[in-house]
Amino acid sequence: MIRNKQFHQLVQFGISGVAGFLVDAGIVALCTKTVGTRPIPAQAVAFSVAVTVTWLINRHWTFAEHASDRWLHEWIRYVAANSIGAAVNNGVYVILVLTFIVFSKDPVLAVAAGSLAGLGFNFTSSKLVVFKPRRVTQSTIPYIQDSK
């Protein structure tokens, strides 16, 4: 049962990532082709919006039962985790392209490997750090007055 739930969450997380990619790519295209923004500032804007979109989807769908009432702190943790995940993604890509000839000849394979590494890192950190299950304590149990 737990494995099935984790797989279901991973699929939902992946769908959220696709939505984030579409938002990211759409904003970059809009900014660079229509507005005339340079690619780096366009990506900075696009990443900010895309990471917020994926956070909202994951907060309300993938990990809804673990969403925090402290949404700003949760969003900050999510952005930080996904920024590290982006570094993992790009790091794997660079290492593979610079180390193995097969990846330097076909860098799309390195993109795929980096994307999978980033997905794995982001899913794990989101599940264990950002949307971690709350511990049940005396203060989280509703007070029920004994009526005698």
Backbone as CSV, one residue per row, in Angstrom:
resi,resn,N_x,N_y,N_z,CA_x,CA_y,CA_z,C_x,C_y,C_z
1,MET,0.825,-1.204,0.000,0.000,0.000,0.000,0.866,1.265,0.000
2,ILE,1.919,1.271,0.853,2.785,2.456,0.936,3.505,2.662,-0.383
3,ARG,4.026,1.606,-0.966,4.734,1.747,-2.244,3.798,2.281,-3.313
4,ASN,2.557,1.809,-3.322,1.584,2.273,-4.300,1.301,3.765,-4.107
5,LYS,1.191,4.206,-2.860,0.957,5.625,-2.578,2.168,6.454,-3.013
6,GLN,3.362,5.977,-2.719,4.573,6.704,-3.118,4.681,6.792,-4.634
7,PHE,4.345,5.705,-5.336,4.378,5.725,-6.791,3.352,6.725,-7.320
8,HIS,2.167,6.714,-6.727,1.110,7.651,-7.128,1.575,9.099,-6.906
9,GLN,2.214,9.356,-5.765,2.735,10.693,-5.497,3.833,11.067,-6.489
10,LEU,4.693,10.114,-6.837,5.760,10.381,-7.806,5.166,10.749,-9.172
11,VAL,4.110,10.040,-9.581,3.448,10.363,-10.850,2.843,11.766,-10.782
12,GLN,2.156,12.078,-9.688,1.579,13.415,-9.528,2.683,14.478,-9.534
13,PHE,3.777,14.191,-8.857,4.911,15.118,-8.812,5.471,15.329,-10.215
14,GLY,5.550,14.246,-10.978,6.022,14.348,-12.359,5.088,15.191,-13.222
15,ILE,3.788,15.020,-13.056,2.808,15.829,-13.788,2.955,17.299,-13.414
16,SER,3.167,17.551,-12.131,3.418,18.919,-11.668,4.665,19.486,-12.337
17,GLY,5.696,18.659,-12.463,6.926,19.092,-13.114,6.716,19.432,-14.580
18,VAL,5.882,18.657,-15.261,5.567,18.952,-16.666,4.850,20.299,-16.753
19,ALA,3.910,20.528,-15.845,3.213,21.824,-15.827,4.213,22.957,-15.584
20,GLY,5.140,22.736,-14.648,6.159,23.746,-14.376,7.043,24.004,-15.583
21,PHE,7.403,22.940,-16.298,8.207,23.101,-17.503,7.459,23.928,-18.546
22,LEU,6.170,23.644,-18.732,5.384,24.391,-19.720,5.288,25.869,-19.353
23,VAL,5.103,26.157,-18.067,5.069,27.546,-17.607,6.429,28.198,-17.827
24,ASP,7.486,27.497,-17.426,8.852,28.006,-17.567,9.169,28.308,-19.038
25,ALA,8.965,27.328,-19.898,9.265,27.500,-21.325,8.393,28.579,-21.950
26,GLY,7.125,28.616,-21.563,6.215,29.622,-22.111,6.622,31.034,-21.740
27,ILE,7.018,31.232,-20.495,7.432,32.571,-20.057,8.752,32.968,-20.717
28,VAL,9.688,32.026,-20.814,10.956,32.334,-21.485,10.689,32.729,-22.938
29,ALA,9.853,31.965,-23.626,9.535,32.277,-25.029,8.852,33.638,-25.140
30,LEU,7.892,33.884,-24.274,7.172,35.166,-24.295,8.128,36.330,-24.037
31,CYS,8.954,36.197,-23.012,9.869,37.283,-22.650,10.923,37.533,-23.724
32,THR,11.488,36.469,-24.277,12.578,36.655,-25.233,12.082,37.018,-26.619
33,LYS,10.989,36.443,-27.046,10.528,36.657,-28.427,9.571,37.841,-28.570
34,THR,8.761,38.084,-27.555,7.769,39.158,-27.649,8.237,40.447,-26.989
35,VAL,8.751,40.316,-25.772,9.143,41.495,-24.998,10.576,41.924,-25.311
36,GLY,11.400,40.992,-25.755,12.790,41.313,-26.068,13.735,41.199,-24.896
37,THR,13.316,40.484,-23.850,14.168,40.275,-22.673,15.297,39.316,-23.040
38,ARG,16.458,39.533,-22.447,17.579,38.631,-22.679,17.281,37.285,-21.997
39,PRO,17.903,36.200,-22.469,17.568,34.863,-21.972,17.771,34.634,-20.468
40,ILE,18.834,35.162,-19.892,19.101,34.901,-18.464,18.060,35.578,-17.574
41,PRO,17.786,36.871,-17.732,16.718,37.469,-16.920,15.349,36.824,-17.190
42,ALA,15.108,36.430,-18.435,13.841,35.766,-18.754,13.706,34.468,-17.967
43,GLN,14.806,33.712,-17.871,14.763,32.453,-17.120,14.600,32.696,-15.630
44,ALA,15.182,33.762,-15.110,15.023,34.082,-13.685,13.550,34.342,-13.360
45,VAL,12.898,35.102,-14.211,11.465,35.373,-14.020,10.676,34.081,-14.183
46,ALA,10.977,33.341,-15.245,10.235,32.117,-15.543,10.383,31.076,-14.436
47,PHE,11.600,30.894,-13.916,11.806,29.924,-12.845,10.997,30.310,-11.614
48,SER,10.987,31.599,-11.271,10.235,32.058,-10.095,8.760,31.726,-10.220
49,VAL,8.203,31.950,-11.380,6.782,31.654,-11.586,6.564,30.141,-11.633
50,ALA,7.403,29.431,-12.374,7.233,27.978,-12.537,7.370,27.236,-11.207
51,VAL,8.340,27.611,-10.388,8.511,26.924,-9.110,7.317,27.204,-8.196
52,THR,6.738,28.381,-8.302,5.547,28.685,-7.508,4.354,27.875,-7.999
53,VAL,4.229,27.726,-9.307,3.145,26.910,-9.868,3.273,25.463,-9.415
54,THR,4.483,24.896,-9.484,4.641,23.502,-9.067,4.427,23.350,-7.565
55,TRP,4.836,24.338,-6.793,4.581,24.292,-5.343,3.076,24.262,-5.079
56,LEU,2.329,25.118,-5.761,0.878,25.149,-5.563,0.234,23.817,-5.940
57,ILE,0.645,23.255,-7.067,0.085,21.962,-7.487,0.425,20.883,-6.466
58,ASN,1.683,20.822,-6.067,2.084,19.798,-5.103,1.466,20.020,-3.735
59,ARG,1.305,21.251,-3.349,0.696,21.588,-2.056,-0.773,21.176,-2.006
60,HIS,-1.481,21.382,-3.106,-2.928,21.123,-3.117,-3.308,19.772,-3.710
61,TRP,-2.344,19.048,-4.311,-2.687,17.780,-4.942,-1.773,16.653,-4.466
62,THR,-0.494,16.726,-4.790,0.427,15.625,-4.514,0.591,15.366,-3.017
63,PHE,0.817,16.419,-2.262,1.076,16.287,-0.821,0.050,17.068,0.001
64,ALA,-1.184,17.120,-0.455,-2.209,17.953,0.187,-2.387,17.644,1.676
65,GLU,-2.289,16.371,2.046,-2.502,16.005,3.452,-1.386,16.485,4.369
66,HIS,-0.282,16.944,3.786,0.849,17.414,4.588,1.161,18.895,4.371
67,ALA,0.270,19.612,3.708,0.488,21.043,3.496,0.488,21.763,4.845
68,SER,1.358,22.727,4.966,1.524,23.452,6.223,0.635,24.687,6.270
69,ASP,0.225,25.044,7.464,-0.498,26.300,7.660,0.460,27.478,7.478
70,ARG,1.728,27.226,7.659,2.760,28.260,7.486,3.236,28.216,6.038
71,TRP,2.367,28.639,5.135,2.596,28.486,3.699,3.835,29.221,3.211
72,LEU,4.173,30.374,3.774,5.356,31.105,3.310,6.631,30.323,3.628
73,HIS,6.714,29.769,4.834,7.879,28.951,5.200,7.958,27.708,4.307
74,GLU,6.797,27.139,4.030,6.752,25.970,3.163,7.237,26.331,1.762
75,TRP,6.798,27.461,1.231,7.203,27.899,-0.105,8.713,28.146,-0.154
76,ILE,9.253,28.775,0.874,10.700,29.044,0.925,11.484,27.728,0.923
77,ARG,11.047,26.757,1.732,11.709,25.443,1.753,11.616,24.774,0.381
78,TYR,10.469,24.906,-0.265,10.254,24.299,-1.579,11.169,24.926,-2.629
79,VAL,11.255,26.241,-2.630,12.133,26.935,-3.586,13.589,26.532,-3.338
80,ALA,13.991,26.484,-2.078,15.370,26.097,-1.757,15.652,24.665,-2.210
81,ALA,14.740,23.748,-1.904,14.929,22.350,-2.297,14.995,22.209,-3.808
82,ASN,14.117,22.899,-4.516,14.104,22.796,-5.976,15.296,23.495,-6.608
83,SER,15.839,24.494,-5.959,17.059,25.135,-6.456,18.242,24.174,-6.341
84,ILE,18.302,23.443,-5.248,19.341,22.428,-5.093,19.118,21.326,-6.129
85,GLY,17.869,20.949,-6.335,17.545,19.942,-7.344,17.965,20.370,-8.739
86,ALA,17.818,21.650,-9.046,18.267,22.172,-10.344,19.786,22.053,-10.461
87,ALA,20.487,22.304,-9.354,21.949,22.157,-9.358,22.344,20.689,-9.558
88,VAL,21.606,19.774,-8.932,21.856,18.343,-9.129,21.645,17.984,-10.603
89,ASN,20.537,18.436,-11.164,20.209,18.187,-12.568,21.344,18.661,-13.474
90,ASN,21.727,19.914,-13.332,22.774,20.483,-14.188,24.145,19.874,-13.895
91,GLY,24.401,19.544,-12.637,25.670,18.917,-12.275,25.833,17.552,-12.925
92,VAL,24.778,16.746,-12.872,24.825,15.432,-13.527,25.063,15.608,-15.020
93,TYR,24.360,16.556,-15.629,24.523,16.827,-17.058,25.983,17.161,-17.389
94,VAL,26.549,18.113,-16.663,27.920,18.557,-16.938,28.914,17.416,-16.722
95,ILE,28.775,16.701,-15.628,29.696,15.592,-15.347,29.639,14.539,-16.452
96,LEU,28.433,14.179,-16.869,28.299,13.158,-17.908,28.882,13.623,-19.247
97,VAL,28.573,14.871,-19.616,29.056,15.393,-20.899,30.578,15.511,-20.908
98,LEU,31.162,15.891,-19.779,32.612,16.068,-19.715,33.374,14.768,-19.464
99,THR,32.673,13.716,-19.017,33.348,12.486,-18.627,33.184,11.346,-19.630
100,PHE,32.024,11.216,-20.211,31.734,10.069,-21.073,31.466,10.520,-22.507
101,ILE,32.156,9.904,-23.419,32.066,10.293,-24.826,30.650,10.100,-25.385
102,VAL,29.959,9.054,-24.923,28.610,8.800,-25.426,27.679,9.974,-25.113
103,PHE,27.869,10.590,-23.946,27.036,11.730,-23.556,27.474,13.015,-24.251
104,SER,28.754,13.149,-24.523,29.203,14.345,-25.237,28.773,14.292,-26.704
105,LYS,28.672,13.084,-27.253,28.209,12.957,-28.637,26.693,13.087,-28.750
106,ASP,25.993,12.692,-27.696,24.536,12.789,-27.690,24.092,13.404,-26.352
107,PRO,24.229,14.728,-26.214,23.949,15.371,-24.928,22.496,15.265,-24.472
108,VAL,21.587,14.911,-25.374,20.190,14.726,-24.958,20.091,13.599,-23.924
109,LEU,20.962,12.589,-24.060,20.990,11.519,-23.053,21.404,12.072,-21.689
110,ALA,22.340,13.008,-21.692,22.769,13.640,-20.442,21.654,14.519,-19.871
111,VAL,20.895,15.170,-20.740,19.733,15.956,-20.282,18.747,15.029,-19.582
112,ALA,18.478,13.877,-20.194,17.541,12.919,-19.599,18.044,12.426,-18.241
113,ALA,19.319,12.068,-18.179,19.888,11.589,-16.910,19.848,12.677,-15.845
114,GLY,20.189,13.895,-16.226,20.134,15.008,-15.278,18.714,15.277,-14.813
115,SER,17.779,15.205,-15.730,16.369,15.429,-15.373,15.875,14.374,-14.393
116,LEU,16.247,13.112,-14.625,15.847,12.049,-13.699,16.483,12.236,-12.327
117,ALA,17.758,12.633,-12.309,18.430,12.876,-11.026,17.766,14.039,-10.291
118,GLY,17.468,15.105,-11.017,16.798,16.266,-10.408,15.411,15.910,-9.912
119,LEU,14.668,15.138,-10.701,13.327,14.701,-10.299,13.403,13.883,-9.018
120,GLY,14.332,12.932,-8.992,14.486,12.101,-7.791,14.835,12.923,-6.569
121,PHE,15.774,13.851,-6.725,16.165,14.703,-5.604,14.998,15.580,-5.161
122,ASN,14.333,16.242,-6.109,13.240,17.149,-5.757,12.064,16.417,-5.121
123,PHE,11.739,15.230,-5.630,10.642,14.462,-5.040,10.985,14.068,-3.609
124,THR,12.183,13.543,-3.430,12.591,13.097,-2.094,12.645,14.259,-1.110
125,SER,13.245,15.378,-1.514,13.330,16.516,-0.585,11.952,17.122,-0.339
126,SER,11.100,17.141,-1.340,9.744,17.657,-1.128,8.985,16.772,-0.151
127,LYS,9.105,15.474,-0.328,8.385,14.526,0.529,8.916,14.518,1.962
128,LEU,10.251,14.577,2.112,10.835,14.426,3.444,11.108,15.735,4.176
129,VAL,11.243,16.844,3.437,11.597,18.112,4.073,10.472,19.138,3.965
130,VAL,9.939,19.317,2.771,8.950,20.372,2.562,7.571,19.947,3.040
131,PHE,7.113,18.795,2.597,5.767,18.316,2.929,5.845,17.098,3.849
132,LYS,6.706,17.170,4.836,6.890,16.038,5.735,5.654,15.864,6.611
133,PRO,5.338,14.611,6.912,4.203,14.372,7.808,4.441,15.018,9.168
134,ARG,3.401,15.607,9.681,3.512,16.234,10.996,3.464,15.165,12.081
135,ARG,4.254,15.385,13.100,4.212,14.471,14.242,2.987,14.786,15.073
136,VAL,2.348,13.755,15.549,1.189,13.946,16.406,1.692,14.188,17.814
137,THR,1.340,15.347,18.340,1.714,15.690,19.711,0.445,16.067,20.452
138,GLN,0.579,16.260,21.735,-0.571,16.640,22.551,-1.197,17.936,22.031
139,SER,-0.361,18.870,21.537,-0.876,20.160,21.087,-1.597,20.063,19.738
140,THR,-1.349,18.986,18.971,-2.021,18.861,17.677,-3.310,18.042,17.770
141,ILE,-3.549,17.424,18.921,-4.780,16.671,19.121,-5.833,17.630,19.655
142,PRO,-7.001,17.682,19.010,-8.040,18.610,19.484,-8.454,18.291,20.919
143,TYR,-8.664,19.336,21.666,-9.063,19.184,23.066,-10.543,18.852,23.118
144,ILE,-10.869,17.763,23.769,-12.266,17.383,23.952,-12.524,17.373,25.449
145,GLN,-13.466,18.207,25.830,-13.768,18.333,27.247,-14.621,17.156,27.678
146,ASP,-14.245,16.589,28.789,-14.981,15.453,29.318,-16.255,15.987,29.976
147,SER,-17.391,15.584,29.464,-18.660,16.053,30.030,-19.222,14.982,30.935
148,LYS,-19.114,15.226,32.241,-19.619,14.260,33.237,-20.774,14.846,33.960
